[in-house]
Amino acid sequence: MGLTMGERRSLVRENASRYQKASKKEKRNILDEFVHSTGYHRTYASYLLSHHRKRVVVARKTTIVGDIRKRVRKKPEPVYGAEVVEAPKRIWGILDLICGK
């Protein structure tokens, strides 16, 4: 049986500051130990250790401190405005609602 999520989070907290300050050779050793103990994939483990407690810009005025428990999802802003979208709809209506079939 593996580690619980709480135990994995505590391992991230303990190793993250050491990983962020280490040289490249030391990071490799820290990452090897961390992957062996948690069972995470190597790329995901390096992402967790390098981004823990760092500031992340979400929007122009919003920054958050990176935490492994928080996941921020942002809806994409629309590329075109309503007036631009309306023009192809009108043309589609004029052409009797044709489609790819």
Sequence and secondary structure as in RCSB ss.txt:
>XXXX:A:sequence
MGLTMGERRSLVRENASRYQKASKKEKRNILDEFVHSTGYHRTYASYLLSHHRKRVVVARKTTIVGDIRKRVRKK
PEPVYGAEVVEAPKRIWGILDLICGK
>XXXX:A:secstr
    HHHHHHHHHHHHHHHHHS HHHHHHHHHHHHHHH   HHHHHHHHHHTT EEE SSS EEE  TT      
   SS HHHHHHHHHHHHHTTS    
